[in-house]
Amino acid sequence: MNDGSIVAANHTNGQIAGYKTQDTYDISKKYCDFWIVKLSNVVPPVADFMYGTDPVCSRTCIDFTNLSVNAISYQWSFPGGNPATSIAQNPTGICYNTAGTFDVMLIVTNNYGVDTMFMPNYINVLQSPTNFTVSAVNDTLFASPGYTAYAWYFNGSPILSATGSFFVPQATGDYFVSAVSVNGCGTSAHIDYLINSVNSLNDNSHSVSIYPNPAGDNFVISMNSLDTQKPITISIFDQVSKLVATEKINSSSAEINYVVNSSSMKSGLYWIRIMNGDKMMRKSVIITK
């Protein structure tokens, strides 16, 4: 039948039926019992749903998965979301721009009924980080501190060893950094960096050398023709741009041989930055143990 049910009809001898209603079985005289059975497939819908994995962060969008059974139409309500309603079976791209807790409701129907699933405070939207920046200070890029994880990219490719809040770039280009806050929400920023944005000590009037290189427990940074009227700062960074040591030097001599105790430094490549006022030089040293 049109409603999906099944109807079966038959007749039996009136004398042998479960309850004898006719004295003689004679179908021509209609001395028989007729019976009709209707088997109805009436199953009402049941509403159910879920959304993707936590966390949900402000200014992000999520998708919903419909787990309802026996439903043919759907009416969703997402107060606080954008869009706020949907008739899709599995809504996607529901965006929450502000932090807070938000209800979700789904009403499902079929030919035999309606069911509603209402989940109060179902979506917990966390605050995404704000005011995250990256800036260049001399030869170093600094991202906003205080995040639990950082990832740096150069011209779209990941810098696998760069996981700190700052990075010493080795080439001109576009640098992108993403970070994750303590609540699990992420943010990002980028900067176009020109490698020659500060003056260099590497010219005919200046000389910086490192020996021995590779080094063991000690090495010497030899510098000459320095401007002793301006501050001199030596900084050492590891391969992931983590600051290992920094030292300000006061000297009346334009020639300095600075001895670095590297006994506590692990084997690997290290970058050395020498600042003399607004002039800068980068060198590298390999430590072997």
N, C-alpha and C positions, 0 to 999 in steps of 0.2 A: 504494500500500500504506500501512498504518498508520504506517510509519516515514518516509514521504515519498519513498520510492524509486519508480522506474518499471520495470515488467517488460514486455518485448516478446517474443512467440513467433511462429515461422513454420516452414515446411518447404521443402525444395528437392528437385529430382530427384536421386536418389542417383547417377545416372550423370554429372551435370555439376557436382556440388558440388566445392568446393575439394579435398576428399579423398573419392574415390568409395568409399562403404561398401556400396552396394547395386548389384547387377548390372542390375536393371530397375526403372524407375520405375513403380510401381503403388501408388497410395495405398491402394487397397482391400486390397492384400496387405502394406501397410506397407513397400513397397520405396522408402523415401524417408528423407531426413535431416531431423530436427527440431532446431531450435536455440532457445535461450532466452537473452535478455540482460536483466540487472538493472542499472539505472542508479541508483546510490545517491547521495542528497544528504546525505552525512555531513560536516558542517562543525562542528568544535569551536568553542567560544567563545574570544574574546580579550579580556582585561581591560584597561581603560585608563580614566583619569579625570584631572580637573584641579579646582582650586578657584579662587575669585575672585582679585581683584587684591591685591597687597601694599599697605601693610603689614598684618599681622595683629597686633592689639594685645590685651593682656590685658583681660579683662572685656568682650570683644566676641565676636560669633558670625559664622560664615562658612557658605557654601553650597558644595556639591560638584557638579560636572557629570560625569555618567557618559558616557564615550566608548567603552565596550565595544561589541563587535559580536557578533551571533549568540548573545546571552545571554538567558536567560529568568528567572533568579533571581540575587539579589545578596546578599552578606553583607559588610558593612563593619565595620571595626574602627578606632576613634579613641582610642587610649590617651592619657589626659590631657584628653580632650574630654568634653563633656556634651551629649547622651548619648554613651556610649562605643561603642555599636554601633548598626547600622541595617540594615534589609532593604529600604529604599526604593531605587528606581532612581536618584534624584537627591536625596540627603539635604540638608536645609536646617536652618539654626539649630543648627549644631554650635558650642558655646561653649567658649572657653578662658579660664579665670579666672586662670591664672598664666603668667608668662613662661617660655620655654624652647623646646626643639626636640622635636617629637613625630612619631612614625611614623604612617603610614596604610596600611591593607591592604584590598584588595577581592578577594573570591573570587566568580567568576561560573560558572554552570553552564548547560548545556542537555542535550538527550537524548543527546548524543554525547561529552560530556566536561566537563572543569572546567579553569579557568585562574585563576591567582593573580597579582596585581600588588601587590608589597610595596615601599613607599617609605620607607626609614629617614630620620629627621630631616627629613621633608618639610615640616612646618609650623614656621616660625620665628615664635614669638609674642614680640613686643616688650613691654616693660614700659610700661603706661599711666601717665601722671602721677598722683601722689598728693599729697594735702594742698594742692590748688589751692583758693584762696579769693578772695573779693571782699569788701572792707570799705569803709566810709565814713569818711573823715577830713575833718571840716568839710564843705566843699561838694564834695568830690571822691571818686569811687569808684576804688579801687585794686585791681587784680587781681594775683595772684602774678606777680612779674617773671621774666624769663629765658626766655620762650617766643618762638618764631619768628613767630607770627602770632596776632592777636586779632580777634574780631568781637563787637560789642556789639548788644544788642537792647533795645528799650523796649516793654513790654507786648506782646511777641511779634513786633514788627516790627523789621527790621534798621535800625540806624543806619549808613548807608552810609559816612559819613565817619569813623567811629570805628574805628580799627585799632591803637590803642596799648594799653599796659598799664593806663592810667588814663583816666577820662572825667569831665568836669564836667557833671552832669545839669542840665537846665533845667526839669524838671517832676517832680512826685511820681508814683511808680509802681513797677512791677516792672522791674528791670534784670537782664539775663541776658548773661553773657559766656562765649564759648568760646575755647579757645586750642589751639595745636598745638605740641608739643615738638619738639626737634631730631631725634628719631627718627621723626617723622611721626605719632605717636599724639596723640589729642585728649583734651580734658577740658573741663569747664564748671562754672559756679557761678552763683547768682543772689542778688539782694538786693532787698528792698523798701525804697525810699528815700523819706524824707519831706523835701521841699525846705526846709522851715522847721525843720530839726533843730538849727540854730544860730541865735543871736541875729543880728539884722540891723542894719547901720549905717544903713539906710534908714528913718529916722524923723525926727521934727521937730527933734531935737537934733543931727542929723548931716547933712552935705551932702557929696556926692562928685559931681564933674562932670569931663568930659573935653572938651578943646577944642584945636585945631579937630577936628571930627569930621564928615566924613572928614578924615583926616590924610595928610601926606606923609612927610617925613623926620624930623619931630618932632611930639610932641603933649604936652599937659600934663594931669596928673591933679591936680585941685584938691580938697583935703580940708580940712575944718574940724571943730571940736568933737571932736577926737580925745583919747583918754586917753593922755597922754604917759608915764604910769607903766607902760604895758603895751606889748609889742613891736608894731611896725607892719611888715607884710610885704606887698609888692606882687608878684603873680605874673601873667605873661601867657602865655596858651595860644592855640594856633592852632585851626583848625576841627576838627581830629581829636584835640583835647585834648593835643597835644604841648606840653610846657613850652618856651616860647621864651626867657623871661627871668624872673628873680626877684631881688628886692632887699629887704634889711632896712634900715629907716630909723630912725635915732636922731635925735630932735628934741625940744627942750624946748618947742617951740611947738605949740599945738593946731591951728594952721592951716599946711598944707603945700601948696606947689605943686611937684609932682615932674615934672621934664622927662624924657620918654622919647625916646631916640634910636632912631627906627624906620627909619633909612636902609637897614639890612640886611634889613628885613622885607619879604617879598613882598606883593603886593596881595592883599587878602582880608579876611575878618572875623576879629577876635581878641577873646578874652574876657579881661577883667582882673578879678582877684580881690584885694580889699584885706582883710587881716586885721588887726584891732586887738584883741589879746587873744583873747577868745572871741567877738568880734563880727565879722561878715563882710558884705561888699558885693560884688556882681558888676556889672560894667559891660561894655559892648562898644564897640569902635572899629573903624572901617573904614579900611584903609590902601589908598591909591591911588597908583600910580606912573605 
